[in-house]
Amino acid sequence: MNQYGNLVFSICLKTTGDYFASEDLAQETFIAAYKAYDSFDGVNEKAWICRIAGNKSIDYLRSAERRSVPTADEEMPPLTDEHDPQHLYGAKSIMEDVERECMRLPEGYRDVSVRFFVQGQTAREIATETDCNLKTVQTKIQRAKAMLKKSIGREMLLE
């Protein structure tokens, strides 16, 4: 928590836009990381904890969306930048873009990249479920990451 506490909190705050919910989500992130530490493959702890924080924040937004009750337009407060839906759901949009680009990868990398980048599975979990060698899965993840950087980078330049 000492090492990644501020980073996790800032990810939660940027995704949700809610300071108090972000405090709770940061705590939930570290609890989830503690519970899942046995399944952690030991590679890139910072990325692993950031992915958990992002997933917790997105789950929070999804549950908040289900709990919301529509109100009349005149009762709605004016939108500010921090309450802008585009700002709040930017993370969801990014995940949809990542999933779309993963689906465009060649056959051998598609399933592994969706499982790793979208579903948040570890390389070890993927290797176990697909009955593949762990090193093979890790290599596919690295190559898929390189391909995604190129395709997503190009897409961002065109927008």
N, C-alpha and C positions, 0 to 999 in steps of 0.2 A: 504494500500500500504506500509506503514511503516513496518508493521509486516511481510508481506509475499513477499515484492518486490524482494529481492535478491533470494529467493527460486524460485519464478515464473520465473525470468530471467534465472536462472541456468537451470531450466527444459527446457525452450525454447532453450537456447544455446546448451545444450547437445543433444537435439533432432534434431535441424536443422543444427548446426555447423556454423551458420551465425550470427555474433555478431550484426550487424545492424538490420537484420530481427528479431532477438530475442528481441531487444529493442521495436520494433513495436508490436511484438506478446505479450510481457508482458503488454503493454498498452492496447491492445485489450482484453486481459484476464480480466483486472480489469474493463474495460468498460462492457464486457459481464456479469461479476459477479454483477456489480452494477445494470444492467438492469434486471437480473434474481433473484435478492435478495429476491423479494416477494415470489418466488416459492421455495426458499431454506428452508429446513425443520429444520434448526438450529443444525443439528448433524454433528460434525466434519468439521468445516469450513476450516481447512487446507487441508484436503483430497479433499473437494469440489473445492477449488480454484486450487489445483494441477491438478485435472482432467480436469478442463477447460483449463488450460495452456497446458496440454498434447494434448487435442483435437485440440486446436488452432494450435499447432505446427505440428501435423499430417496433418491437413487440409492444412496448408501452404506447406508442402512437396508434398502433392497430387497435389495442384494447380501448384507448381513449375515443377512437372513432366510433366503436360499437356502443360506448356508453353515452355518447352525445345525443342531445335531444334538439331537434330543429326548432328554431325560434323565428319569429316574424322579422322581416328585414329592418323595420324601424327600431327593434329592440337590440339589434346587433351593434356593437361598438365599431367605430371606424377602424379599419385595418392599419396597423403600423408595420414597419419593416420586420420587426421581430415576431409579429403575429401573421405575417404573410404566409398563406398556404404553400406557396412555392418554396419558401424558406423552411417551413416545418416538414414538408414531405420531400425535400431534396434528397435525403438519404434513400428514401424508397425509390425515387426515380433513378438514382445512381445504381442501386441494386438491380433494377429492371434492365438498365443498360448493360451491366456486367453479365447478367443472365443471357441476354440476347446475344452478346458477343461470344459468350461461352458456347452457345448453341451453333455458332458459325464456325467453330474450330473443326479441324479434321477429326474423323471418327475416333481415332485412338486417344484423343485428348478431351473430347467433348464431355463424356461422363465424369471423368476425373475432375475436370475443372468446375463443372456444376456442383459436384459433391463438395469440393474444397472451398471454392470462392462464394458460392451462393448458399449452400446448405450448412456450411461451417464445420464439416467433418474434418477430422485430422487425417494425415497421411496413413497412420496406422489403422484407423477405422476403415478407410477406403480399401487398404490392402487386405484386411481381414474379410470384408464384405464381398470383394470382387475376386478373392482368392489369387491375388497377385503378390509379387515380391515387393516388399516395402521400398527398396531402393528404386525399383522400376516406377512405382507410384510417385516417389519424390522427384524423380527425373521428369516424369510427365507433368507434374505440377510446375516445376521450374520452366520447362519449355512452354507450357500453356501460359504462364505468367508473362514470358517474353512476347509471345504472340499477342496476348491481350494488351500489353503496353503499346505495341505498334498499332493495333486496330483501334483501340480506344483513344490513343493519342491523336491519330489521324482524324477520327470522328470529331474530337474536341476542336481541332484546328479548323474544321469545316463549318462549325456552328458559329 
